[in-house]
Amino acid sequence: MSIFDGTRLKPEQLNLDLSRLQQGWYADFYFENIIGILESLSAHGARFTGHSWRLEQQGVTPPQLAELEIGNLAVEMQWFTRRMPYSVVAGVDVALAMLQGAIGYHDAQGQFVNTYARCSIEAVQDGVKAVYDGNPLAVQPVLKVRGRYRDIALLETPTLGVLARASRIATNVYHTLKAARGKPVLFFPARFDAPEVQALDGYAYWIGVQRYNHDTQQQVQPSVSTPAQAAWWGGTASGTLAHAGIAVFLGDTVAVMLAFAATRPPEIPRIALVDFDNDCIGTTLAVMDAMFARYRELADAGNAVEAERYRLYAVRPDTSGNLRDVRVPPLGERTLDNGVNPRLIFMLREAINTAWLRWELPAAWLDAAREWCRKIKIVVTGGFSAEKIDRFEELGVPVDMYGVGSALFSNSDLEGTNNDFTADVVRVQVGGAWYHLAKIGRQACANPDLELIHHGYN
C-alpha cells in the first residue's frame, strides 16, 4: 500500500517465482544450513541444551530453557534501512507477497506447507520515509514478522533485496527531483539492468515521484520508457526516437522528424534528438525550419488539426561526454567543454527563441511563429545525476526536463546513496512470552508507521 493511493499491490500482479522462493532458490545458502539443523532437531523432539545468559537476565529459568523445543523456536524479526538520513521506502508490498506465498516448510512427502496464517506481520506503506542516523540501536523498522524461524529464514535474502533495490531507486529519484527543483525527471535506466526488474524499478520511480509531490505540493508527472516500468502503477510508456532511428534514415534528422510527425499519433510529443551530427544548434534549426514550414502550410490551407502534427514539442541534446559540440567554443577544460553543458544549452535556447527571425513571414504570421518557437522545450540527457542537475539549476540553465539513467541506480557509500537493508532476530518466544534477544549493538525498535497486516502469534 502506498501512502498516496491507499491500495496494495496484489500478489498476482507481481509474477513472483513462489515455487523457487519456497525452495530457497533465492536465499543465501547458510539459511539452508540452519533450517536443516532446526528441522532435524524438531523431528527428534530435541530440547535446548545450551546456556542463554541473555534470557536468564530477563527472568527465564534454566528449567524453562530445558523444556524449549529449539527446532520450533518462534522469533520476532525486523527489517530496517541503513541509508542516512532517511530512505523513501518502496518494495514493501513485494516483500509482503513473498511472505504470504512462501512462509512455511516442506513436509516428509516434499509438499510445501504454508504457515503464513500462523505469523504476525507488521509493515509500513510504500512511500513513507524511514529515518536512520547511523545508530543501529535506534532504527525505524519497515517490516516486522513473528513466526517460527525455520519457516521464515529462506525469505530474509529476497525480501532484503527487493526492499534495498526499490527503496534505493525511490530515494535516488526523490533527491534528483529535489535537485531539479521539481522539473520532470524522465526515467531512462532500462538499458542498464535485466528486463526482469523493470516493473519493480518503474514502480519504485513512481513512489519517488509521488513522495516528492506529497512533500512539495507539486504535480510532477512520472514518465517511464518501457511498458513494464509502468505496469504496476497503471501508467504508460512514452518516448520518441533513438539515434538508431536517425541512422536508418541515413543520418537525416530532418527527414526522420517529418516522417515521425506524419505517421505517429498526434498525442505523442514530437521531440527531436539533435546531436547525431554533433551540432545540436544546427540540427535543431534545420528541424524547426522544416516542421514550421509544414505547420504553416497546413494551417494556411485551413487544416489546423493536421497542422498540430508538426508542432515541435521539444529538442533533446544527448552529446557524448567525450565530444565537444561544434558550436561550443573551447575553454580548455573537458568538464566545461564536453557533453551536454550549460553553455550549449544557453546557446540552444537563444537559437530556438530567435529562429523565427530567419523566416520570411508575412506580418500575420509573426506572432504565431514567435510563439511556436518559444513553446519548444529542451530535454537534456547523457550523464545526468542529482549533482549535475543541481549545478545546472544553480546556474539557471534553461532546461525544461531531465532524462536520467544509471545514476538512479547508484548505491555508493562515497555518494551517500548506499541503501542497504538489514534484518535481525530481536525477540524470541519462551513459554508464551516474548523476550529480547539480539546480537550486541542491535535491539527491537518501534516505528509509528508500522501497521498490522496479519495477526498470528501474540
C-alpha positions as CSV (number, residue, x, y, z in Angstrom):
1,M,0.0,0.0,0.0
2,S,1.5,3.4,-0.9
3,I,0.5,6.3,1.3
4,F,-0.6,8.1,-1.9
5,D,-3.4,5.8,-3.2
6,G,-4.3,3.6,-0.3
7,T,-4.1,0.3,-2.2
8,R,-1.6,-2.5,-2.0
9,L,0.0,-4.2,-4.9
10,K,-1.8,-7.6,-5.4
11,P,0.4,-10.7,-5.4
12,E,-1.0,-11.8,-8.8
13,Q,0.4,-8.5,-10.3
14,L,3.9,-9.4,-9.4
15,N,4.5,-12.7,-11.1
16,L,6.6,-14.0,-8.2
17,D,8.5,-17.3,-8.6
18,L,6.8,-18.7,-5.5
19,S,7.9,-22.3,-6.0
20,R,11.6,-21.3,-6.1
21,L,11.1,-18.9,-3.2
22,Q,9.7,-21.8,-1.2
23,Q,12.7,-23.9,-2.1
24,G,15.3,-21.4,-1.1
25,W,16.5,-20.7,-4.7
26,Y,17.0,-17.0,-3.9
27,A,18.3,-17.4,-0.4
28,D,21.9,-17.3,0.8
29,F,22.8,-20.9,1.4
30,Y,23.7,-20.5,5.1
31,F,20.0,-20.3,5.8
32,E,19.6,-23.8,4.4
33,N,22.1,-25.0,6.9
34,I,20.4,-23.5,9.9
35,I,17.0,-24.8,8.7
36,G,18.4,-28.2,8.2
37,I,19.7,-28.2,11.8
38,L,16.4,-27.0,13.2
39,E,14.3,-29.5,11.2
40,S,16.4,-32.4,12.4
41,L,16.1,-31.3,16.0
42,S,12.4,-30.8,15.6
43,A,12.0,-34.3,14.1
44,H,13.7,-35.8,17.2
45,G,11.8,-33.7,19.7
46,A,15.1,-32.1,20.9
47,R,15.1,-29.5,23.7
48,F,17.6,-26.7,24.2
49,T,20.7,-28.0,25.9
50,G,22.8,-24.8,25.9
51,H,23.0,-21.7,28.1
52,S,21.5,-18.3,27.5
53,W,22.6,-15.6,29.9
54,R,20.6,-13.1,27.9
55,L,17.3,-14.8,28.7
56,E,18.3,-15.7,32.2
57,Q,18.9,-12.0,32.9
58,Q,15.3,-11.4,31.8
59,G,14.0,-14.0,34.3
60,V,13.8,-17.1,32.2
61,T,14.9,-20.1,34.4
62,P,17.1,-22.9,33.3
63,P,14.3,-25.4,33.6
64,Q,12.2,-23.3,31.2
65,L,15.0,-23.3,28.8
66,A,15.5,-27.0,29.1
67,E,11.9,-27.5,28.0
68,L,12.2,-25.3,24.9
69,E,11.7,-27.1,21.6
70,I,14.6,-25.3,19.9
71,G,13.7,-26.7,16.5
72,N,10.4,-24.9,16.5
73,L,11.6,-21.6,18.1
74,A,9.4,-18.6,17.3
75,V,11.1,-15.3,16.7
76,E,10.5,-11.7,16.0
77,M,12.5,-10.2,13.1
78,Q,12.7,-6.6,12.0
79,W,13.9,-5.2,8.6
80,F,15.4,-1.7,8.5
81,T,17.2,0.7,6.2
82,R,20.8,1.8,6.7
83,R,20.7,4.9,4.4
84,M,21.3,8.2,6.1
85,P,19.5,10.4,6.8
86,Y,16.4,8.5,5.5
87,S,15.0,6.2,2.8
88,V,11.9,6.7,0.8
89,V,10.6,3.2,1.3
90,A,9.5,1.0,-1.6
91,G,9.2,-2.7,-2.2
92,V,7.2,-3.4,1.0
93,D,4.2,-4.8,-0.9
94,V,6.5,-7.2,-2.9
95,A,8.1,-8.4,0.3
96,L,4.7,-9.0,1.8
97,A,3.7,-11.0,-1.2
98,M,6.8,-13.1,-0.8
99,L,6.0,-13.7,2.8
100,Q,2.4,-14.6,2.1
101,G,3.2,-17.1,-0.6
102,A,6.4,-18.6,0.7
103,I,6.5,-18.7,4.5
104,G,6.4,-22.4,5.5
105,Y,8.2,-25.7,5.2
106,H,8.2,-28.9,3.1
107,D,6.8,-32.0,4.8
108,A,8.1,-35.5,4.6
109,Q,6.4,-36.0,1.2
110,G,8.1,-32.9,-0.1
111,Q,4.8,-30.9,-0.2
112,F,5.0,-27.3,0.8
113,V,3.0,-26.3,3.9
114,N,2.2,-22.6,4.0
115,T,2.3,-21.3,7.6
116,Y,1.7,-17.6,6.9
117,A,-1.6,-17.8,8.8
118,R,0.3,-18.6,12.0
119,C,2.5,-15.5,11.7
120,S,2.1,-11.9,12.8
121,I,3.1,-9.3,10.2
122,E,3.5,-5.5,10.6
123,A,4.6,-3.3,7.7
124,V,4.8,0.3,6.7
125,Q,3.3,1.6,3.5
126,D,5.4,2.2,0.4
127,G,6.2,5.9,0.2
128,V,6.9,6.5,3.9
129,K,10.3,7.9,5.0
130,A,12.3,5.7,7.3
131,V,14.9,7.6,9.2
132,Y,18.4,6.3,10.0
133,D,21.0,8.4,11.9
134,G,23.8,5.8,11.9
135,N,22.8,4.3,15.2
136,P,21.6,0.6,14.8
137,L,20.1,0.8,18.2
138,A,17.6,3.4,17.1
139,V,16.3,2.2,13.7
140,Q,12.8,2.5,12.2
141,P,11.8,-1.0,11.1
142,V,9.7,-1.1,7.9
143,L,8.7,-4.7,8.4
144,K,8.3,-7.0,11.4
145,V,7.5,-10.7,11.4
146,R,6.7,-13.0,14.3
147,G,6.7,-16.7,13.4
148,R,8.7,-20.0,13.6
149,Y,12.2,-19.1,12.5
150,R,12.7,-22.1,10.2
151,D,9.6,-21.1,8.3
152,I,10.8,-17.6,7.7
153,A,14.5,-17.9,7.2
154,L,14.7,-18.6,3.5
155,L,12.9,-15.3,2.8
156,E,15.4,-13.0,4.5
157,T,17.6,-12.6,1.4
158,P,15.0,-11.9,-1.2
159,T,12.9,-9.6,1.0
160,L,16.0,-7.6,1.9
161,G,17.0,-7.5,-1.8
162,V,13.6,-6.1,-3.0
163,L,13.4,-3.5,-0.2
164,A,17.0,-2.4,-0.8
165,R,16.7,-2.1,-4.6
166,A,13.3,-0.4,-4.7
167,S,14.0,2.0,-1.8
168,R,17.3,2.9,-3.3
169,I,15.7,3.9,-6.6
170,A,12.8,5.7,-4.9
171,T,15.2,7.7,-2.7
172,N,17.5,8.5,-5.6
173,V,14.5,9.7,-7.7
174,Y,13.3,11.8,-4.8
175,H,16.7,13.5,-4.3
176,T,17.1,14.0,-8.1
177,L,13.7,15.7,-8.2
178,K,14.8,18.0,-5.4
179,A,17.9,18.9,-7.4
180,A,15.8,19.6,-10.4
181,R,13.6,22.0,-8.4
182,G,10.5,20.0,-9.4
183,K,11.2,19.9,-13.2
184,P,10.2,16.5,-14.6
185,V,12.8,13.7,-14.4
186,L,12.4,11.1,-17.1
187,F,13.2,7.5,-16.1
188,F,15.7,6.2,-18.6
189,P,17.7,3.4,-16.9
190,A,16.0,0.3,-18.5
191,R,19.1,-0.5,-20.6
192,F,21.3,-0.7,-17.6
193,D,19.8,-3.7,-15.9
194,A,18.0,-7.0,-16.5
195,P,14.5,-6.9,-18.1
196,E,13.1,-8.9,-15.1
197,V,13.5,-5.9,-12.7
198,Q,11.9,-3.2,-14.9
199,A,8.4,-3.5,-13.3
200,L,9.9,-3.1,-9.8
201,D,12.2,-0.3,-10.9
202,G,9.4,1.7,-12.6
203,Y,7.2,1.3,-9.5
204,A,10.0,2.5,-7.3
205,Y,10.5,5.5,-9.5
206,W,6.7,6.2,-9.3
207,I,6.9,6.1,-5.5
208,G,9.8,8.6,-5.5
209,V,7.8,11.0,-7.7
210,Q,4.7,10.7,-5.6
211,R,6.7,11.3,-2.4
212,Y,8.2,14.4,-3.9
213,N,4.8,15.7,-4.9
214,H,3.4,14.8,-1.4
215,D,6.2,16.8,0.3
216,T,6.2,19.8,-2.0
217,Q,2.5,20.0,-3.1
218,Q,3.6,19.9,-6.7
219,Q,2.2,17.8,-9.6
220,V,5.3,16.5,-11.3
221,Q,4.2,13.8,-13.8
222,P,6.0,10.5,-13.9
223,S,7.5,9.4,-17.3
224,V,8.9,6.0,-18.0
225,S,10.4,4.5,-21.2
226,T,9.0,0.9,-21.2
227,P,5.6,-0.6,-20.6
228,A,7.0,-2.9,-18.0
229,Q,8.1,0.1,-15.9
230,A,4.6,1.4,-15.9
231,A,2.8,-1.9,-15.3
232,W,2.4,-1.8,-11.5
233,W,1.1,1.8,-11.2
234,G,-1.1,1.9,-14.2
235,G,0.9,4.3,-16.3
236,T,2.0,4.2,-19.9
237,A,5.4,4.3,-21.5
238,S,6.5,7.3,-23.6
239,G,9.4,8.3,-25.9
240,T,10.3,9.5,-29.3
241,L,13.4,8.5,-31.2
242,A,16.8,6.8,-30.7
243,H,20.0,7.5,-32.5
244,A,19.4,4.3,-34.4
245,G,16.2,5.8,-35.8
246,I,18.1,8.6,-37.3
247,A,20.7,6.2,-38.7
248,V,18.1,4.2,-40.6
249,F,17.1,7.5,-42.2
250,L,20.7,7.7,-43.3
251,G,21.6,10.3,-40.8
252,D,19.0,12.8,-41.9
253,T,17.4,14.1,-38.6
254,V,15.0,16.4,-40.6
255,A,13.7,13.5,-42.7
256,V,13.0,11.3,-39.7
257,M,11.2,14.0,-37.8
258,L,9.0,14.8,-40.8
259,A,8.2,11.1,-41.1
260,F,7.5,10.9,-37.4
261,A,5.2,13.9,-37.5
262,A,3.3,12.5,-40.5
263,T,2.9,8.9,-39.2
264,R,2.8,8.8,-35.4
265,P,-0.3,9.6,-33.4
266,P,-0.6,13.3,-32.7
267,E,-0.7,12.7,-28.9
268,I,2.9,11.5,-29.0
269,P,5.1,14.6,-28.3
270,R,7.4,15.4,-31.2
271,I,10.9,15.5,-29.6
272,A,13.9,15.8,-31.9
273,L,17.1,14.1,-30.9
274,V,19.6,16.7,-32.2
275,D,23.2,15.6,-31.5
276,F,23.6,13.0,-34.3
277,D,26.0,15.3,-36.2
278,N,27.4,16.8,-33.0
279,D,25.8,20.1,-34.0
280,C,22.8,20.5,-31.7
281,I,22.0,24.0,-32.7
282,G,22.4,23.5,-36.5
283,T,20.3,20.3,-36.4
284,T,17.6,22.0,-34.2
285,L,17.3,24.9,-36.6
286,A,17.1,22.6,-39.6
287,V,14.3,20.6,-37.9
288,M,12.5,23.7,-36.9
289,D,12.7,25.2,-40.4
290,A,11.2,22.0,-42.0
291,M,8.5,21.4,-39.4
292,F,7.3,25.0,-39.1
293,A,7.1,25.3,-42.9
294,R,4.8,22.3,-43.0
295,Y,2.9,23.6,-40.0
296,R,2.3,26.9,-41.7
297,E,1.4,25.3,-45.0
298,L,-1.3,23.1,-43.4
299,A,-2.6,26.0,-41.2
300,D,-2.9,28.3,-44.2
301,A,-4.8,25.5,-46.0
302,G,-7.4,25.6,-43.2
303,N,-6.3,22.2,-41.8
304,A,-5.5,23.2,-38.2
305,V,-5.8,19.7,-36.8
306,E,-3.3,18.2,-39.2
307,A,-1.0,21.2,-38.7
308,E,-0.6,20.3,-35.0
309,R,1.2,17.1,-36.0
310,Y,4.1,19.4,-37.0
311,R,4.3,21.3,-33.7
312,L,7.8,20.6,-32.3
313,Y,7.3,19.8,-28.6
314,A,11.0,19.7,-27.6
315,V,14.6,19.0,-28.6
316,R,16.9,16.6,-26.9
317,P,20.7,17.2,-26.9
318,D,22.5,14.0,-25.8
319,T,26.1,14.8,-26.7
320,S,28.6,12.3,-25.6
321,G,30.9,13.2,-22.7
322,N,33.9,12.7,-24.8
323,L,32.8,15.2,-27.5
324,R,32.6,19.0,-27.7
325,D,29.6,20.2,-29.8
326,V,30.9,22.1,-32.8
327,R,29.1,25.3,-31.7
328,V,30.7,25.4,-28.2
329,P,33.9,27.4,-28.2
330,P,36.7,25.6,-26.3
331,L,37.7,26.8,-22.9
332,G,40.4,24.2,-22.4
333,E,38.6,22.2,-19.7
334,R,36.8,19.0,-20.6
335,T,34.2,19.4,-17.8
336,L,33.3,22.8,-19.3
337,D,33.5,21.9,-23.0
338,N,32.3,18.4,-23.5
339,G,28.9,16.7,-23.4
340,V,25.7,18.5,-22.6
341,N,27.0,21.5,-20.8
342,P,25.4,24.8,-19.6
343,R,27.0,26.9,-22.4
344,L,25.5,24.6,-25.1
345,I,22.0,24.9,-23.5
346,F,22.1,28.6,-23.1
347,M,23.1,29.0,-26.8
348,L,20.5,26.4,-27.9
349,R,17.7,28.2,-26.1
350,E,18.6,31.5,-27.7
351,A,18.7,29.9,-31.1
352,I,15.3,28.3,-30.6
353,N,13.7,31.5,-29.4
354,T,15.0,33.6,-32.3
355,A,14.7,31.1,-35.1
356,W,11.5,32.7,-36.4
357,L,13.5,35.8,-37.3
358,R,15.2,33.8,-40.0
359,W,12.0,33.0,-41.8
360,E,10.5,35.3,-44.4
361,L,7.0,35.6,-43.0
362,P,4.0,37.9,-43.6
363,A,3.1,40.2,-40.8
364,A,0.0,38.0,-39.9
365,W,2.3,35.1,-39.1
366,L,5.0,36.9,-36.9
367,D,3.3,36.4,-33.5
368,A,2.3,32.8,-34.2
369,A,5.8,31.9,-35.4
370,R,7.4,33.5,-32.4
371,E,5.1,31.6,-30.0
372,W,5.6,28.3,-32.0
373,C,9.4,28.7,-31.3
374,R,9.2,29.8,-27.6
375,K,6.9,26.8,-26.7
376,I,9.7,24.3,-27.7
377,K,11.1,22.7,-24.6
378,I,14.7,21.4,-24.0
379,V,15.1,17.9,-22.6
380,V,18.7,17.1,-21.7
381,T,20.1,13.6,-21.4
382,G,23.5,12.0,-21.2
383,G,25.4,11.5,-17.9
384,F,23.0,13.4,-15.7
385,S,22.9,12.8,-11.9
386,A,21.4,14.7,-9.0
387,E,24.8,16.5,-8.6
388,K,24.9,17.6,-12.3
389,I,21.3,18.7,-12.3
390,D,21.8,20.7,-9.1
391,R,24.7,22.5,-10.8
392,F,22.6,23.3,-13.9
393,E,19.8,24.6,-11.7
394,E,22.1,26.8,-9.6
395,L,23.3,28.4,-12.9
396,G,19.8,28.9,-14.1
397,V,20.4,26.8,-17.3
398,P,17.1,26.9,-19.3
399,V,16.3,23.1,-19.1
400,D,12.7,22.0,-19.0
401,M,13.2,18.3,-18.4
402,Y,16.0,16.0,-17.4
403,G,16.4,12.4,-18.6
404,V,18.3,10.3,-16.1
405,G,19.6,6.8,-16.5
406,S,22.1,4.8,-14.5
407,A,22.5,7.5,-11.8
408,L,19.1,6.4,-10.4
409,F,20.6,3.0,-9.6
410,S,23.6,4.5,-7.7
411,N,24.4,2.5,-4.5
412,S,27.6,4.1,-3.3
413,D,29.0,5.0,0.1
414,L,31.0,7.8,-1.4
415,E,28.0,9.4,-3.0
416,G,25.7,8.7,0.0
417,T,23.4,6.6,-2.0
418,N,24.0,3.2,-0.3
419,N,20.6,1.9,0.6
420,D,21.3,-1.5,2.1
421,F,18.7,-3.0,4.4
422,T,19.3,-5.4,7.3
423,A,17.1,-8.0,9.0
424,D,17.7,-9.1,12.6
425,V,16.1,-11.5,15.1
426,V,15.3,-9.3,18.0
427,R,13.0,-11.3,20.2
428,V,12.3,-15.0,20.9
429,Q,9.2,-16.7,22.4
430,V,9.6,-18.8,25.5
431,G,6.6,-20.2,27.4
432,G,4.2,-17.9,25.5
433,A,6.1,-14.8,26.4
434,W,8.4,-12.7,24.3
435,Y,12.0,-11.8,25.4
436,H,14.6,-9.5,23.9
437,L,17.4,-11.4,22.1
438,A,19.6,-9.7,19.5
439,K,23.3,-9.5,18.8
440,I,25.2,-6.8,20.7
441,G,24.6,-3.4,19.1
442,R,21.1,-4.2,17.9
443,Q,17.7,-4.2,19.6
444,A,14.0,-4.4,18.9
445,C,12.8,-0.9,17.8
446,A,9.4,0.7,17.1
447,N,8.1,2.7,14.1
448,P,4.8,4.6,14.4
449,D,4.3,4.0,10.7
450,L,4.0,0.2,11.1
451,E,0.6,-1.2,10.5
452,L,-0.7,-4.7,11.4
453,I,-1.1,-6.8,8.3
454,H,-1.8,-10.2,9.8
455,H,-2.2,-11.4,13.4
456,G,-1.0,-14.9,14.3
457,Y,1.5,-15.0,17.2
458,N,0.5,-13.0,20.2
